[in-house]
């Protein structure tokens, strides 16, 4: 199975900050990398596919990059509604696997 | 607007089975692949398997092979996930999610774009 490792596991930031979350795959997954946002008690929300393409309706302050084994999710200017947990997920091969999550908290 | 609505919370004894449902509305059910994903307390999201709602083909995570069965009822636009031989470690929130396929110049990309609200399964003696 492909292991996905995110860093950091948690992050404190303020509204307006720029934040970056990193995701590393245990082997090359080309650009078959998705990002999801999950808020407490809610289902995950699909943000980004193909490592860098925004899902319809996702604000442009979200961006993704990377290929191969190393990927990043960047939020250019944090908004109050962005405080949540973020997961990367590889769709290169089954079993699809997720990172352990990065909890983004208000400083 | 596509919606996915899951069945209610379950409390089960170790060794028993649980069957969860996931009803899709607002789209052609048989056009989609439905995934099941769970999140145990303090753990990461974990993919369990999928079903092609059109032809009934399934794919399971090896971790759950032999214990999980995903089926569908096209007349009811509903997918089901049955997990047997339950143990305490199966206590989790279980989600179903619709697969989306995006075709771009760079290739074919799969994600899960519409999720159910989740079903809490508690396994306890």
HADDOCK unambig.tbl for C-alpha pairs under 7 A between the chains (distance, minus, plus):
assign (segid A and resid 32 and name CA) (segid B and resid 109 and name CA) 6.76 0.50 0.50
assign (segid A and resid 34 and name CA) (segid B and resid 111 and name CA) 6.76 0.50 0.50
assign (segid A and resid 42 and name CA) (segid B and resid 117 and name CA) 6.62 0.50 0.50
assign (segid A and resid 43 and name CA) (segid B and resid 115 and name CA) 6.18 0.50 0.50
assign (segid A and resid 43 and name CA) (segid B and resid 116 and name CA) 6.78 0.50 0.50
assign (segid A and resid 43 and name CA) (segid B and resid 117 and name CA) 5.69 0.50 0.50
assign (segid A and resid 43 and name CA) (segid B and resid 118 and name CA) 6.65 0.50 0.50
assign (segid A and resid 46 and name CA) (segid B and resid 112 and name CA) 6.55 0.50 0.50
assign (segid A and resid 46 and name CA) (segid B and resid 113 and name CA) 5.37 0.50 0.50
assign (segid A and resid 49 and name CA) (segid B and resid 109 and name CA) 6.97 0.50 0.50
assign (segid A and resid 49 and name CA) (segid B and resid 111 and name CA) 6.75 0.50 0.50
assign (segid A and resid 50 and name CA) (segid B and resid 109 and name CA) 6.24 0.50 0.50
assign (segid A and resid 91 and name CA) (segid B and resid 110 and name CA) 6.38 0.50 0.50
assign (segid A and resid 95 and name CA) (segid B and resid 47 and name CA) 6.68 0.50 0.50
assign (segid A and resid 95 and name CA) (segid B and resid 61 and name CA) 5.30 0.50 0.50
assign (segid A and resid 96 and name CA) (segid B and resid 47 and name CA) 5.94 0.50 0.50
assign (segid A and resid 97 and name CA) (segid B and resid 46 and name CA) 6.58 0.50 0.50
assign (segid A and resid 97 and name CA) (segid B and resid 47 and name CA) 6.49 0.50 0.50
assign (segid A and resid 98 and name CA) (segid B and resid 44 and name CA) 6.78 0.50 0.50
assign (segid A and resid 98 and name CA) (segid B and resid 45 and name CA) 6.02 0.50 0.50
assign (segid A and resid 98 and name CA) (segid B and resid 46 and name CA) 6.77 0.50 0.50
assign (segid A and resid 99 and name CA) (segid B and resid 44 and name CA) 6.74 0.50 0.50
assign (segid A and resid 100 and name CA) (segid B and resid 44 and name CA) 4.78 0.50 0.50
assign (segid A and resid 101 and name CA) (segid B and resid 44 and name CA) 6.66 0.50 0.50
